[in-house]
Amino acid sequence: MMLEHDLEISIRPRRNRIKPCVRALLQETHLLPQEFIVPLFVTEGHKKKEAVQSMPNVFRYSQDAALSYIEELQNAGIGIVNLFCHTSPEKKDPFGSEATKRENLLQQAISTIKREFPDICIMADIALDPFTDHGHDGILDDDGTVRNDETILQLSQMALRAAEAGVDFISPSDMMDGRVKVLRKTLDQYHFQNVGILSYAAKYASCFYGPFRDVLDSTLKVGDKKNYQVNPANAKEAVFECLLDEQEGADMLLIKPALTNLDIIAAVSQKTNIPVGAYQVSGEYCMIKAAAYNGWLDEMKAFEESLLCIKRAGAKFIITYAALDVAKYL
Ligand code: PBG
């Protein structure tokens, strides 16, 4: 029978976890409200705050209602929103024409927010899926694949209008080839050198976007997005996409979904010197919400831990639907 002193354990990592103050001293990663970006869904009308069936505690806001929400975000230390437009069905067509119309909802929302909150950083999602009747991120060929270059030309128009309305960053989320390059060129040509590009550089063809598509009524009518979004089985391809977008002139890179792609976040953040962020997407949010609703998980602890680990992997910032709740919790 061995006695305790015979064990000769001299290296004891637990000494560094002995007291809360020591653990706090040594904590390597922290969550900060200023590193959150809030996805903001805007819709037509006035005084509207529409609940969304598939996403608890996420709402579609009319512009006036969005302003009160932004004030709340600001008070919680969050200063960045990423705008998505909810388009009514009669405005959708196969080409997503509404995306480039002057004075459309996106441009209105940008200028309204800019006017009321000049210090907020406004990002705008640049993709056609909220505006196409089939739900794809671009103009379709006869065989159902998205036409790359034609789609990019339309995205350039959309980005330009957003820039004219006062957007701070555009965030192309469509995964067309060469769009960062063309968007940068277009913005520069029209003297919008100070409008940045947050590129959804590695966006996987993921089932975790389901609830988001419900919010925007953009669920696919035909096919899937596998001919433009990355296969979840692939890592090198995602890293390649990220480095390409850096070369093309992206100011920040985004990887999504977040929790299923921590390896990619880690790999990319080691390979680039521009900031890398992650999007905790709708399905990730809903999984935690659903488990919490059933009493299976502690909601705030689950959000805190997932977001911390996303940062630990290398994400400098996180787009998350839980931003406000987590900021208040912290
Ligand atoms: C589409 C877009 C999607 C998301 C952001 N932009 C969905 C898709 O590609 O079908 C998903 C975000 C989320 O699930 O929270 N351009």
Residues whose N, C-alpha, C, O or C-beta is under 5 A from the ligand:
A	BS01	PBG	A127 D129 S173 D174 F208 Y209 F212 V281 S282 G283
